[in-house]
Amino acid sequence: MVNLISFLCAAVPAFVLSVLGVPLVIVVLVMIVSGATGLAVATRIDRRQETDWVQVAAVTLSDWAHRNEGHCETDPEALPVDGWELPATPWFHGVVLAVGRRSGFEVGVTCFQEASSEGAPARHTGYLVRLPEDVADLHLNRGRLRRVRRGSRLEGAPEPVHEPLAAVPPDTDSLDVADRVLYLVRPGWPEFTSLDDHVDAAVAVAAALGEQG
């Protein structure tokens, strides 16, 4: 978007001046100035949008953390260490972070960005659940989760786990279990919506895994 705005700011005035017969040197100079101005404006708009997204996510995660005896911060260093294990996992990172307790489980929520297949930054929300004991590792991408929802069985996975796996949000990107942590990732950041349904879906899988641990 930033590059597009900069290009249009440079190209449109240059095209108009060329049609009017303005000398090439002036046209080039106008292109440079207009492009730089457009880039500055577009960058400022992009940063403002990013700030707005962070603020909205922070409000939503703060509400969830407050209702679940937890904490929410935009600075990981500000989160309390005592009594919480999830902040130590490599998956717990992002621009807005929260921890809380849900149905007897320690739960973390992370709002982060990573490069998409096109190279542009894409927003994601991760839901982490601390398992009470070691269980077998599990790595499911969107395609495998879709097959589970259609009734396929995962080789080596305990039968009680299939039902909660089939109930995770349909747009879930991935679900991993490793080192006593379940990590469910969905696209986008929450916008003034309750996180309870998404957290509960992850906790339900964790509970089923814990029963089989």
ABEGO torsion letter per residue (X at the ends): XAAAAAAAAAAAAAAAAAAAGBBAAAAAAAAAAAAAAAAAAAAAAAAAAAAAAAAAAAAAAAAAAAAAGBBBBABAAABBABGBAAAABAABBEABBBBBBBGGBBBBBBBBBBBBAAGBBBBBBBBBBBBABBBBBBBBBAAAAAAAAAGBBBBGBBAAAAAAAAABBAABABBBBBGGBBBBBBBEBBBGBBAAAAAAAAAAAAAAAAAAX
